[in-house]
Amino acid sequence: MGNPVPFEYCEVCDDNLHPCFKILDCWWEYFDVVQYLKDKLSEDQFNRLMTAKPKPKVASLVELIEQARKRNERKDK
């Protein structure tokens, strides 16, 4: 993201429902994030996180553009 990001953001960054698929890559040096996630998530949720693949860059950009459009529409009302 370019700047420091709090762990709480990474826990809910995927549509505020799931942890970011890169949470292990980013936080493993700071604490036992694997054990934390195992304790917090169901076994199914944890397994899905471990096998998650990133979206293609173009798809991510299109989603971000759409989210920005929706935010702007709400501001204009």
C-alpha positions as CSV (number, residue, x, y, z in Angstrom):
1,M,0.0,0.0,0.0
2,G,3.0,2.3,0.3
3,N,2.5,3.3,3.9
4,P,2.4,1.4,7.2
5,V,-0.9,-0.4,7.5
6,P,-2.4,-1.6,10.9
7,F,-2.9,-5.3,11.4
8,E,-6.7,-4.6,11.9
9,Y,-6.9,-3.4,8.3
10,C,-5.4,-6.6,7.1
11,E,-7.8,-8.7,9.1
12,V,-10.9,-7.3,7.2
13,C,-9.6,-5.8,4.0
14,D,-11.3,-8.3,1.7
15,D,-14.7,-6.6,1.5
16,N,-14.7,-6.4,5.3
17,L,-15.3,-10.1,5.5
18,H,-12.0,-11.9,5.3
19,P,-8.3,-11.3,6.0
20,C,-6.1,-10.2,3.2
21,F,-4.5,-13.2,1.4
22,K,-1.1,-11.6,2.0
23,I,-1.5,-11.3,5.8
24,L,1.0,-14.1,6.5
25,D,3.6,-12.5,4.2
26,C,3.3,-9.2,5.8
27,W,3.0,-10.1,9.5
28,W,5.0,-13.3,10.1
29,E,8.1,-11.4,11.4
30,Y,6.1,-9.6,14.1
31,F,4.2,-12.4,15.8
32,D,2.8,-15.9,15.2
33,V,0.1,-14.8,12.8
34,V,-0.6,-18.4,11.7
35,Q,-1.6,-19.4,15.3
36,Y,-3.5,-16.2,15.7
37,L,-5.5,-16.9,12.6
38,K,-6.0,-20.6,13.5
39,D,-7.4,-19.4,16.8
40,K,-9.7,-16.8,15.3
41,L,-11.0,-18.4,12.1
42,S,-12.9,-21.6,11.5
43,E,-10.9,-24.4,10.0
44,D,-12.7,-23.9,6.7
45,Q,-11.9,-20.1,6.7
46,F,-8.3,-20.7,7.6
47,N,-7.9,-23.3,4.8
48,R,-9.4,-21.0,2.3
49,L,-7.1,-18.2,3.3
50,M,-4.1,-20.6,3.0
51,T,-5.1,-21.5,-0.6
52,A,-6.2,-18.0,-1.7
53,K,-4.7,-16.6,-4.9
54,P,-4.6,-13.0,-5.7
55,K,-6.9,-11.5,-8.3
56,P,-5.4,-10.5,-11.6
57,K,-4.1,-6.9,-11.4
58,V,-6.5,-5.7,-14.1
59,A,-9.5,-7.2,-12.2
60,S,-8.3,-5.5,-9.0
61,L,-8.0,-2.1,-10.7
62,V,-11.4,-2.4,-12.3
63,E,-12.9,-3.2,-8.8
64,L,-11.1,-0.2,-7.2
65,I,-12.3,2.1,-10.0
66,E,-15.9,0.9,-9.5
67,Q,-15.7,1.4,-5.7
68,A,-14.4,4.9,-6.2
69,R,-17.3,5.7,-8.6
70,K,-19.8,4.5,-6.1
71,R,-18.2,6.6,-3.3
72,N,-18.3,9.6,-5.5
73,E,-22.0,9.0,-6.4
74,R,-22.9,8.8,-2.7
75,K,-21.0,12.1,-2.0
76,D,-22.9,13.9,-4.8
77,K,-26.3,13.0,-3.5
